[in-house]
């Protein structure tokens, strides 16, 4: 599962960890959110989310959502 994969990543920045924490606390929200919505909710930027998606093995946010 994608959440298990991102929990195991060791090279995350503080901001990327904030996104992961938000996703773990609100697992159902991602499917109905845009990248901007997730950035606002996790107090990060869209660039941070794209970097996290790539570190998780997805090409970008849309692929991340689809895999999720």
ROSE-4610 file (N, C-alpha, C; in Angstrom, 1 decimal, always signed):
// ROSE-4610
residu = [X/X/X/X/X/X/X/X/X/X/X/X/X/X/X/X/X/X/X/X/X/X/X/X/X/X/X/X/X/X/X/X/X/X/X/X/X/X/X/X/X/X/X/X/X/X/X/X/X/X/X/X/X/X/X/X/X/X/X/X/X/X/X/X/X/X/X/X/X/X/X/X/X/X/X/X/X/X/X/X/X/X/X/X/X/X/X/X/X/X/X/X/X/X/X/X/X/X/X/X/X/X/X/X/X/X/X/X/X/X/X/X/X/X/X/X/X/X/X/X/X/X/X/X/X/X/X/X/X/X/X/X/X/X/X/X/X/X/X/X/X/X/X/X/X/X/X/X/X/X/X/X/X/X/X/X/X/X/X/X/X/X/X/X/X/X/X/X/X/X/X/X/X/X/X/X/X/X/X/X/X/X/X/X/X/X/X/X/X/X/X/X/X/X/X/X/X/X/X/X/X/X/X/X]
num = [1/1/1/2/2/2/3/3/3/4/4/4/5/5/5/6/6/6/7/7/7/8/8/8/9/9/9/10/10/10/11/11/11/12/12/12/13/13/13/14/14/14/15/15/15/16/16/16/17/17/17/18/18/18/19/19/19/20/20/20/21/21/21/22/22/22/23/23/23/24/24/24/25/25/25/26/26/26/27/27/27/28/28/28/29/29/29/30/30/30/31/31/31/32/32/32/33/33/33/34/34/34/35/35/35/36/36/36/37/37/37/38/38/38/39/39/39/40/40/40/41/41/41/42/42/42/43/43/43/44/44/44/45/45/45/46/46/46/47/47/47/48/48/48/49/49/49/50/50/50/51/51/51/52/52/52/53/53/53/54/54/54/55/55/55/56/56/56/57/57/57/58/58/58/59/59/59/60/60/60/61/61/61/62/62/62/63/63/63/64/64/64/65/65/65/66/66/66/67/67/67/68/68/68]
x = [+0.8/+0.0/+0.9/+0.4/+1.2/+1.5/+0.6/+0.9/+2.0/+2.0/+3.1/+4.4/+4.4/+5.6/+6.2/+5.3/+5.8/+6.1/+5.5/+5.9/+7.4/+7.8/+9.1/+10.2/+9.9/+10.9/+11.7/+13.0/+13.9/+14.4/+14.4/+15.0/+14.0/+13.0/+12.0/+12.4/+12.0/+12.2/+11.1/+11.3/+10.3/+8.9/+8.9/+7.7/+7.0/+7.8/+7.3/+6.7/+7.3/+6.8/+5.5/+5.3/+4.0/+2.9/+3.2/+2.2/+1.9/+2.9/+2.7/+1.8/+2.1/+1.3/-0.1/-0.3/-1.7/-2.4/-1.7/-2.4/-2.7/-1.8/-2.1/-3.2/-3.3/-4.4/-5.8/-5.7/-6.9/-6.9/-6.9/-6.6/-7.6/-8.8/-9.9/-9.9/-9.3/-9.4/-8.6/-7.6/-6.7/-7.5/-8.4/-9.1/-10.0/-10.4/-11.3/-10.6/-9.2/-8.5/-7.7/-7.5/-6.5/-5.1/-4.1/-2.8/-2.7/-3.4/-3.5/-4.2/-5.3/-6.1/-5.2/-4.4/-3.5/-2.4/-1.9/-0.9/-1.4/-2.6/-3.2/-3.5/-4.0/-4.4/-3.1/-2.0/-0.8/+0.2/-0.2/+0.7/+2.0/+1.9/+3.1/+2.9/+3.8/+3.6/+3.3/+2.8/+2.6/+3.9/+5.0/+6.3/+6.7/+6.4/+6.7/+6.0/+4.7/+3.9/+4.4/+4.7/+5.3/+6.6/+7.4/+8.7/+8.4/+7.4/+7.0/+6.5/+5.6/+5.1/+6.2/+7.1/+8.3/+9.1/+9.3/+10.1/+9.3/+8.0/+7.2/+7.0/+7.6/+7.6/+6.6/+5.8/+4.8/+5.4/+4.8/+5.3/+4.9/+3.8/+3.3/+2.1/+1.4/+0.3/-0.9/-1.2/-2.3/-2.0/-0.8/-0.4/-0.4/+0.0/+0.0/-1.5/-2.4/-3.8/-4.4/-4.0/-4.5/-4.0/-2.7/-2.1/-2.7/-3.0/-3.6/-4.9]
y = [-1.2/+0.0/+1.2/+2.3/+3.5/+4.2/+4.2/+4.8/+4.1/+2.8/+2.0/+2.3/+2.5/+2.9/+4.2/+5.2/+6.6/+6.7/+5.8/+5.8/+5.3/+4.4/+3.8/+4.7/+5.8/+6.6/+7.3/+7.2/+7.8/+9.2/+9.6/+10.8/+11.9/+12.0/+13.1/+14.3/+15.5/+16.7/+16.9/+18.0/+18.3/+18.5/+19.3/+19.6/+18.3/+17.4/+16.2/+15.3/+15.3/+14.6/+15.2/+16.5/+17.1/+16.6/+16.4/+15.9/+14.5/+13.6/+12.3/+12.2/+13.0/+13.0/+13.4/+14.4/+14.7/+13.6/+12.9/+11.8/+10.6/+10.4/+9.3/+9.7/+10.9/+11.4/+11.5/+11.7/+11.9/+11.1/+9.8/+8.9/+9.0/+9.4/+9.4/+10.8/+11.8/+13.1/+13.2/+12.5/+12.7/+12.5/+11.6/+11.3/+12.5/+13.3/+14.4/+15.8/+15.7/+17.0/+17.2/+18.5/+18.9/+19.0/+19.2/+19.4/+20.6/+21.7/+22.9/+22.8/+22.0/+21.7/+21.0/+20.0/+19.2/+20.1/+21.0/+21.9/+22.8/+23.3/+24.2/+23.4/+22.2/+21.5/+21.0/+20.8/+20.3/+21.4/+22.6/+23.8/+23.6/+23.1/+23.0/+23.6/+23.4/+23.9/+22.8/+23.1/+22.1/+21.5/+22.2/+21.7/+20.6/+20.8/+19.7/+18.5/+18.6/+17.4/+16.7/+17.4/+16.8/+16.0/+16.6/+15.9/+14.7/+14.7/+13.5/+12.5/+12.9/+11.9/+11.2/+11.9/+11.3/+10.4/+10.8/+9.9/+8.7/+8.7/+7.5/+6.6/+7.1/+6.3/+6.6/+7.7/+8.1/+9.2/+9.4/+10.4/+11.8/+11.9/+13.2/+13.0/+14.1/+14.1/+13.2/+13.3/+12.5/+11.0/+10.7/+9.2/+8.8/+9.7/+9.4/+9.1/+10.0/+9.8/+8.5/+8.2/+7.0/+5.8/+5.8/+4.6/+4.5/+5.6/+5.6/+4.9]
z = [+0.0/+0.0/+0.0/-0.6/-0.8/+0.6/+1.5/+2.8/+3.5/+3.4/+4.0/+3.4/+2.1/+1.4/+1.8/+1.9/+2.3/+3.8/+4.6/+6.0/+6.2/+5.3/+5.4/+4.8/+4.1/+3.5/+4.6/+4.4/+5.4/+5.1/+3.8/+3.4/+3.2/+4.1/+3.9/+4.7/+4.1/+4.7/+5.8/+6.6/+7.6/+6.9/+5.8/+5.1/+4.5/+4.0/+3.4/+4.5/+5.7/+6.8/+7.3/+7.1/+7.5/+6.5/+5.3/+4.3/+4.7/+5.0/+5.4/+6.6/+7.6/+8.8/+8.5/+7.7/+7.3/+6.6/+5.7/+5.0/+6.0/+6.9/+7.9/+8.8/+9.2/+10.0/+9.3/+8.0/+7.2/+5.9/+6.0/+4.9/+3.8/+4.0/+3.0/+2.2/+2.8/+2.2/+0.8/+0.6/-0.6/-1.9/-1.9/-3.2/-3.6/-2.7/-3.1/-3.1/-2.9/-2.8/-4.1/-4.4/-5.4/-4.7/-5.5/-4.9/-4.1/-4.5/-3.8/-2.4/-2.5/-1.2/-0.2/-0.7/+0.2/+0.8/-0.1/+0.4/+1.5/+1.3/+2.3/+3.6/+3.5/+4.6/+5.4/+4.7/+5.4/+5.7/+5.4/+5.6/+4.9/+3.7/+2.8/+1.5/+0.5/-0.8/-1.8/-3.0/-4.0/-4.4/-4.4/-4.8/-3.8/-2.6/-1.6/-1.8/-2.2/-2.5/-3.7/-4.7/-5.9/-5.6/-4.8/-4.4/-3.7/-2.7/-2.0/-2.9/-3.8/-4.8/-5.6/-6.0/-6.8/-5.9/-4.6/-3.7/-3.4/-3.5/-3.2/-4.5/-5.6/-6.8/-7.8/-7.6/-8.5/-9.4/-10.6/-11.5/-11.1/-10.3/-9.9/-9.0/-8.8/-7.8/-8.4/-9.7/-10.2/-10.1/-10.4/-10.3/-8.9/-8.0/-6.6/-6.1/-6.5/-6.1/-6.7/-8.0/-8.6/-7.9/-7.5/-6.8/-5.4/-4.8/-3.5/-3.4]
